[in-house]
Amino acid sequence: MPKLAQERNYRGYYERSGADVRQTPLPERAYPPYKVVRPARPRYTKAKSAKKQRYNLIHSIISVAILSVIMAFVYPVCYNRVIKSFFFKSPYPAVKADYYKLLNPTIGYLNNNLFLDRYFLSGPETKNPQMVELSLNERMTGLENQLKNLAALYPSIEPSVFVWDYETGNYAGLNSDKLYSAASIIKIPVLIQLFRSIEAGQLTIYDTMTLKDYYRAEGSGSLQFKAENSVWTIDDLARLMITESDNSATNMIMAKLGSMYDVNSGIRRWGLGQTQVKTWLPDMGGTNFTTAEDLARMLYNIDNPNFLSVSSREKIFDYMGHVHNDRLLPAGLGAGASILHKTGDIGKMLGDAGIVYAPNGKKYIVAIMANRPYNSVLGKDYIVKASEIIYNYLVK
């Protein structure tokens, strides 16, 4: 029944009974009936409540244990190494935190450049590279198949080959973009950066350097046996670096340039992304690396007048035309052919890269690197036969 009708019904009852309507409250039924709510009962039984208490106790114990570990080990370390240095003067003022290394934990081994005593990782210049790229025309698949068949005869050798013909722009590649240990072939970019620095006016070819014991390096080259404090010109050092593959001369030149990171900085500006100098010579571990394609691009740009002057090119070609080691690429060339090149030899890798001039006027770039079993003579055999195949394909 609606509320108003209920009120009227009860008021009529009280009026008929003679009661004072204004003073007599309406009975409870005069209001809308509501559902009777039962009194609340505990949601959990006594067993469930005990289980919950045990769970809360375990949770509290774990929380206290974690907090204790943090307070006992983590907080003291953070306080002593970070917080304390901000508010209190260190008792060891000579020892300072290097926050750059803390923020860049991998920079100690992932770097290729150095500026203002800071190591960093830089990429190659791709928008305006200083070196021009090779103009690639058609792939010489016939030559590639011959090189692959030759590699099949040397299963223990992992070759990387790149060939480019000046006349046609045709090319052939076999693992040519794969990273290989550069060995002494890394001296090609060192030599190029030297003459780039000379042209920039940072030094001259007649500048001198004094041989010190810390420049001496084992391996190839005669400079390591010369008298301490003997004086050498940059021209002498560059010639020894290329003709004898002298490691001591290479270290002296890189030191003059501003360390290996100056060479890396130049390599990045040239537009090369796969070549890097990471170790002073001798690099017997093979940590300095390059690719056959990068080597071909460097060799091509030595003859680029917008990259190097004529006088620099003549000096570089003079050094590379008198390399003492003629047992690799030169051994596979025909009679009357000449080559400007640089070799590399460590236990696990053997290589040679250069520009070949044939008697009939043919000219091509070739770079071959061969991973091999330690000091295996098979690496040499492969390079000589590959050089012969390439020469016969392009010249004869």
Order of alpha helices (4+ residues) and beta strands (2+ residues): alpha-alpha-alpha-alpha-alpha-beta-beta-alpha-beta-beta-beta-alpha-beta-beta-alpha-alpha-alpha-beta-alpha-alpha-beta-beta-beta-alpha
